[in-house]
Amino acid sequence: MGVLASGRGSNLEALITRARGYRVVAAVSDRAGAYALTRAANHGLTAVHIDPAAFSGRPAYETAAADVLDGCGVDLVCLAGYMRLVGETLLARFPNRVMNIHPALLPAFPGLHGQRQALEYGVRYAGCTVHFVDGGMDTGPVILQAVVPVLDDDTEDTLSSRILVEEHRIYPEAVALFARQRLLMEGRRVRIC
């Protein structure tokens, strides 16, 4: 498995240490200072920064990223705090083999700051979603979700911390299901068989 990350890489760490049936072999980041690259290097993995500004556009950038992942023998791509929309170039190279984790119960609160959106909306429950990536912003078919109650005294930070615990639990679980070929896509629905 290869991981695309833009930040600190806590979900990358969870995938490295908890994924069953797959192992992470490479991390690619669009940010030179992303701590995810340090985490990957500390585990002896290929850790590569690819600067999007060095390319003529998203297709060229995604071709370079896909070439790195292919060169490492990657079969599954997981986004872990990757702050870019994935386009057709990468999706065509890894059809139905790109997953993402999002800190909200999709389809509610896509995009940035899902936890803040949940608090501002006043929901009683928040959570996280693992989904296949389809090129939209957090619009792909849902694989797994975990629910977290919203407490009266929650802040964005406290809610985010509790959701992150669930992210670290269900993301490796979704990868294990994929590895055991237990995910069957039927249109927008992902059936666990």
C-alpha positions in Angstrom: 0.0 0.0 0.0 1.1 3.5 -0.7 -0.1 6.5 1.3 -0.5 10.1 0.1 -0.3 12.6 3.0 0.1 16.3 3.5 0.5 16.6 7.3 1.5 15.0 10.5 0.7 11.4 9.4 -1.1 10.0 12.4 -3.3 7.9 10.1 -0.2 6.9 8.1 1.2 5.6 11.5 -2.0 3.7 12.2 -1.9 2.1 8.8 1.8 1.2 9.2 1.3 -0.4 12.6 -2.2 -1.8 12.4 -3.0 -2.7 8.8 -3.4 -6.5 8.2 -3.1 -8.1 4.8 -1.3 -5.1 3.4 1.8 -3.3 4.4 2.7 0.3 3.7 5.8 0.5 1.5 5.7 4.2 0.4 4.5 7.6 1.5 4.3 10.5 -1.0 3.6 14.1 0.2 2.8 17.3 -1.6 4.5 19.2 1.3 8.2 19.1 1.9 7.9 19.5 5.6 5.1 17.0 6.2 5.8 15.0 9.3 4.3 12.0 7.5 7.5 11.8 5.5 9.5 11.6 8.7 7.2 8.9 10.1 7.6 6.9 6.9 11.4 7.2 6.9 11.5 6.2 10.5 9.8 3.0 9.5 12.3 2.4 6.7 9.7 3.2 4.0 10.2 5.1 0.8 9.3 8.7 1.6 9.1 11.1 -1.3 8.1 14.8 -1.5 6.7 15.7 -4.9 6.2 19.5 -5.3 3.0 20.2 -7.3 4.4 23.6 -8.3 7.1 21.8 -10.3 4.5 20.5 -12.7 2.3 22.0 -15.4 -0.9 20.9 -13.7 -2.6 18.2 -11.7 -2.4 15.4 -14.4 1.4 15.8 -14.6 1.8 15.9 -10.8 -0.4 12.8 -10.4 1.5 11.0 -13.1 4.7 11.6 -11.1 3.1 10.4 -7.9 1.6 7.3 -9.6 5.0 6.5 -11.1 6.6 6.5 -7.6 3.8 4.4 -6.2 4.0 1.9 -9.2 7.7 1.8 -8.8 7.2 0.6 -5.2 4.8 -2.1 -6.2 1.8 -0.4 -4.7 -1.6 -2.0 -5.3 -3.8 0.1 -2.9 -3.5 3.9 -2.3 -4.7 5.4 0.9 -5.1 9.1 1.5 -4.2 10.1 5.0 -4.7 13.8 5.6 -4.0 14.4 1.9 -5.2 18.0 1.3 -5.7 17.7 -2.5 -8.5 16.5 -4.6 -7.5 13.4 -6.5 -8.1 13.6 -10.2 -8.7 11.2 -13.1 -5.0 10.6 -13.7 -4.4 8.9 -10.4 -7.8 7.2 -10.3 -7.2 5.7 -13.8 -3.9 4.2 -12.6 -5.5 2.7 -9.5 -9.1 2.1 -10.4 -11.3 1.3 -7.4 -8.1 1.1 -5.3 -7.9 4.6 -3.7 -9.3 5.0 -0.2 -9.7 8.1 2.0 -10.6 8.7 5.7 -12.7 11.8 6.5 -13.5 13.1 10.0 -17.3 13.3 9.5 -20.2 11.0 8.8 -20.4 11.5 5.1 -22.3 12.6 3.2 -22.6 15.3 5.9 -19.8 17.8 6.3 -17.5 17.1 3.4 -14.3 19.1 2.8 -12.3 20.9 5.4 -13.1 21.1 9.1 -15.7 18.4 9.3 -15.6 18.5 13.1 -16.1 22.3 13.2 -19.0 22.0 10.7 -20.6 19.3 13.0 -20.3 21.5 16.1 -21.6 24.6 14.3 -24.6 22.6 12.9 -25.4 21.3 16.4 -25.4 17.6 15.7 -25.6 15.1 18.5 -23.3 12.6 16.8 -20.3 13.0 14.6 -17.7 10.5 13.5 -15.6 9.4 10.6 -15.9 7.7 7.3 -13.6 5.5 5.2 -14.7 5.7 1.5 -13.4 4.9 -1.9 -12.3 8.0 -3.8 -14.3 8.9 -6.9 -12.8 12.3 -7.9 -15.3 14.5 -6.0 -14.8 16.0 -2.6 -15.6 13.2 -0.2 -18.3 11.8 -2.4 -17.1 8.3 -3.0 -18.9 5.1 -1.9 -18.8 4.6 1.9 -16.9 1.6 3.2 -17.0 2.0 7.0 -18.2 4.6 9.5 -17.7 5.1 13.2 -20.0 7.3 15.4 -18.8 9.5 18.2 -21.2 11.4 20.5 -20.9 15.2 20.6 -20.7 16.3 24.2 -22.1 19.6 25.5 -18.6 20.9 26.3 -16.9 19.8 23.2 -14.6 22.0 21.3 -13.2 21.4 17.8 -10.1 20.0 19.4 -11.8 17.6 21.9 -14.2 16.3 19.3 -11.3 15.9 16.8 -9.3 13.9 19.3 -12.1 11.4 19.9 -12.9 11.1 16.2 -9.2 10.5 15.5 -9.2 7.5 17.8 -12.0 6.0 15.7 -10.1 6.9 12.4 -7.1 4.9 13.6 -9.4 2.0 14.3 -11.5 1.8 11.2 -9.0 2.8 8.5 -6.8 -0.3 9.1 -10.0 -2.4 9.3 -11.2 -1.2 5.9 -7.8 -2.0 4.4 -8.0 -5.5 5.9 -11.4 -6.0 4.3 -10.0 -4.9 1.0 -7.0 -7.2 1.4 -9.3 -10.2 2.0 -11.4 -9.2 -1.1 -14.4 -8.7 1.1 -15.5 -5.4 -0.4 -18.0 -5.6 -3.2 -19.0 -2.4 -5.0 -22.5 -2.3 -6.3 -23.1 1.1 -7.7 -22.6 3.6 -4.9 -23.0 0.8 -2.2 -20.0 -1.1 -0.8 -21.1 -4.5 0.5 -19.0 -6.4 3.0 -19.2 -10.0 2.0 
